[in-house]
Each structure stands twice: as C-alpha cells, then as structure tokens.
C-alpha cells in the first residue's frame, strides 16, 4: 500500500472518537455514587450494587461475544461509517435517561437500557475505529496510529473526568447526552468512509498470509441462530490458522479478564476502604488518563520502531500487573494515586495487540479480525464477574465490619 494517507487524514475519526469517549467517560466518576444512592441510601458499602454491576457485565459480555464479529464483518461489506451509526446512536439513550432524573425508578430504567444497549455499543465503536485506521494507514505506521487513537481516548478520559470533577451530577449527565448527540452528528456529517486496499505485506511474525479468508459469510437463507453458531466456529478456526493470532487471543483474554475484574470492583473497594467519593474517583481517573495520553501520543511513536510491538507488549503487561498488585495491598489512600501513574506503561498492550492482529490479515478482513479479538475480550468480561463480584462483595462487607 502506498503511504498516501497521513494521520492528518484521520482527523475526523479522531474528533469523532474524542467526542464519543468524552460522553461515555464523563459519567464514570459519578455512577458509583448514583448506584449506591439509589440502591443503598446512606451507606458506603452495597453488595447489591456490586452484584448488579457484575450481572450487567455478564449480559453485556455474552451479547458482545456474538455481536463484535458480526459488526466487524458487516462493516467490511457496508463500510465503517454505516456501522458506527448504530452503536453511537444507542449509546445516547441511557445517558438521556439519567439526565432527566436520578431517582430509584429512573435508575432501574437506566440499568436496563444500559445493559441492552451495551450489547451493541460496548467495544464496537473502538473496534470499528481500529478497522478504519487499518484501512487507511500503511502497515509500517499502524502501531503508532493505533497508539494515537488510544491516546485520543485517554485525552477524552482526562477531559471528561476534569469536567466531572467540577460539574454537579445532574449537569454531568446532561453534558454527556449532549456530547453523545454531537459525536453522532459530527460523524455522519464529516467522517468519510474508509479507503480500503486489498494488498497486504508480509506479516510481522509469520512468513505466510492466511490461506483463506478468516470468516466466510453465511448464505442469506440460513437463520440467525446458525449464523451465530457459525461465527463461534469460525473464531475457533481462526485461532487454529495462525500461531501469532492464537497467542494474541490468549493474551487478550487473560489481560481482559484481570482488567474487567479490576474495573468492576476497584471503585467499590476504594469507597469501602478509604471512603472515596466522585471527586476522588475523578482525580484518580485523571491521573490514569493523563499518563495514558502522554504514553500513547509521545512515547508510543518513538518506542515502536525501536522496540517493536512484542517487547512493548511485555513491558505493558508487567506494569499492568504491578498496578493491580499495589491496589491489592494499598495501605493508605495515596497508594492508588501512585499506582495510577503506572498507566504510562500499562496502556501499551492494547495498541500492540491490535497492531499485530492487523498485520496478519488482508485489508478487506480488518473488521472481522478486530471484531473477533473484541469478542474474546467480551468473553473475559463474562467470566470475570463470576469470580470478582462475590469476592468484592465479601471484602467490602468485611471492611465495613472491621
């Protein structure tokens, strides 16, 4: 592929992702307080909120497991822009609900809407954005481009949490809904559809391309259940077809398993142990987001050519483990803040793994390949709450007693 496309040409995608992520992230610091106020008023620990969060994660993961490869496959046929419209529009509905009111009844409506819409929205926007980048960026520059995309999401994370730090809860959801609508309108008006090239250079790990397409389309007359079964079968075939893809899939699964457990439980744990509130959650997230932005926008483009994706992947996984370990043994409220700085390095794995995957397949299969990796991450999100939700509930009860 000729290097006619520059990162500047992806500007509309980056703006779209920034606005979308801002609308999603700005509610993160406040949702814990809203959930506990609706479910367990006046308490610093709430097992019901933890179990409902875990149940939501399971349902979302099961749905995403099937939806991600399907969305990716459809985007290969009908274009990334067309498929981006659905999840970005659905994402607005739960935000509008809590922007209207935050009483117990409205909270349950939000919970149901969020669970259903997340089946389609969770991970699909990022998956399609990654495929869009792979369509338009030459292989040698994809890791840096993926890093910039991740850096944009981290910038949105920082800006969203800074905003949440100073806005009231009601205004926070109103801003989130407005930004969600703006991101969808901007994408529809300004984002051009992908420019795809069927050429593919040599993969970075193996010497031969896959001998056949990763996923073959199901004939139109077959029903949806058979289509879903076929997708699962083809995912397994993909894993057998290439050693590096199998390795990336395994690393994605186990790293997502740990991260899902951490994200689902850490806020409730910190609230129970150190009595964190929305402002402290926002401060913590700002540190993580700022570290990730610096890493992806400044370090990643420099380190990829020197160290390659495999070494950066190992470095990122090591610091991710160190971050989780420090949270587990936190003896003071300042320890989580120190651990958050490790995001400088722990953010590397996602971009590195997506880059490795993109180099193993042809351009007309980027959506399918990225969707399969996203679905494997979703499988980890299904399994994680089964272990972490009961454990977190037990720990928070124990802390409140002690």
C-alpha positions, 0 to 999 in steps of 0.5 A, a space after each residue: 500500500 502506498 503511504 498516501 494517507 497521513 494521520 492528518 487524514 484521520 482527523 475526523 475519526 479522531 474528533 469523532 472518537 474524542 467526542 464519543 469517549 468524552 460522553 461515555 467517560 464523563 459519567 464514570 466518576 459519578 455512577 458509583 455514587 448514583 448506584 449506591 444512592 439509589 440502591 443503598 441510601 446512606 451507606 458506603 458499602 452495597 453488595 447489591 450494587 456490586 452484584 448488579 454491576 457484575 450481572 450487567 457485565 455478564 449480559 453485556 459480555 455474552 451479547 458482545 461475544 456474538 455481536 463484535 464479529 458480526 459488526 466487524 464483518 458487516 462493516 467490511 461489506 457496508 463500510 465503517 461509517 454505516 456501522 458506527 451509526 448504530 452503536 453511537 446512536 444507542 449509546 445516547 439513550 441511557 445517558 438521556 435517561 439519567 439526565 432527566 432524573 436520578 431517582 430509584 425508578 429512573 435508575 432501574 430504567 437506566 440499568 436496563 437500557 444500559 445493559 441492552 444497549 451495551 450489547 451493541 455499543 460496548 467495544 464496537 465503536 473502538 473496534 470499528 475505529 481500529 478497522 478504519 485506521 487499518 484501512 487507511 494507514 500503511 502497515 509500517 505506521 499502524 502501531 503508532 496510529 493505533 497508539 494515537 487513537 488510544 491516546 485520543 481516548 485517554 485525552 477524552 478520559 482526562 477531559 471528561 473526568 476534569 469536567 466531572 470533577 467540577 460539574 454537579 451530577 445532574 449537569 454531568 449527565 446532561 453534558 454527556 447526552 449532549 456530547 453523545 448527540 454531537 459525536 453522532 452528528 459530527 460523524 455522519 456529517 464529516 467522517 468519510 468512509 474508509 479507503 480500503 486496499 486489498 494488498 497486504 505485506 508480509 506479516 510481522 511474525 509469520 512468513 505466510 498470509 492466511 490461506 483463506 479468508 478468516 470468516 466466510 459469510 453465511 448464505 442469506 437463507 440460513 437463520 440467525 441462530 446458525 449464523 451465530 453458531 457459525 461465527 463461534 466456529 469460525 473464531 475457533 478456526 481462526 485461532 487454529 490458522 495462525 500461531 501469532 493470532 492464537 497467542 494474541 487471543 490468549 493474551 487478550 483474554 487473560 489481560 481482559 479478564 484481570 482488567 474487567 475484574 479490576 474495573 468492576 470492583 476497584 471503585 467499590 473497594 476504594 469507597 469501602 476502604 478509604 471512603 472515596 467519593 466522585 471527586 476522588 474517583 475523578 482525580 484518580 481517573 485523571 491521573 490514569 488518563 493523563 499518563 495514558 495520553 502522554 504514553 500513547 501520543 509521545 512515547 508510543 511513536 518513538 518506542 515502536 520502531 525501536 522496540 517493536 510491538 512484542 517487547 512493548 507488549 511485555 513491558 505493558 503487561 508487567 506494569 499492568 500487573 504491578 498496578 493491580 498488585 499495589 491496589 491489592 495491598 494499598 495501605 493508605 489512600 495515596 497508594 492508588 494515586 501512585 499506582 495510577 501513574 503506572 498507566 504510562 506503561 500499562 496502556 501499551 498492550 492494547 495498541 500492540 495487540 491490535 497492531 499485530 492482529 492487523 498485520 496478519 490479515 488482508 485489508 478487506 478482513 480488518 473488521 472481522 479480525 478486530 471484531 473477533 479479538 473484541 469478542 474474546 475480550 467480551 468473553 473475559 468480561 463474562 467470566 470475570 464477574 463470576 469470580 470478582 463480584 462475590 469476592 468484592 462483595 465479601 471484602 467490602 462487607 468485611 471492611 465495613 465490619 472491621 
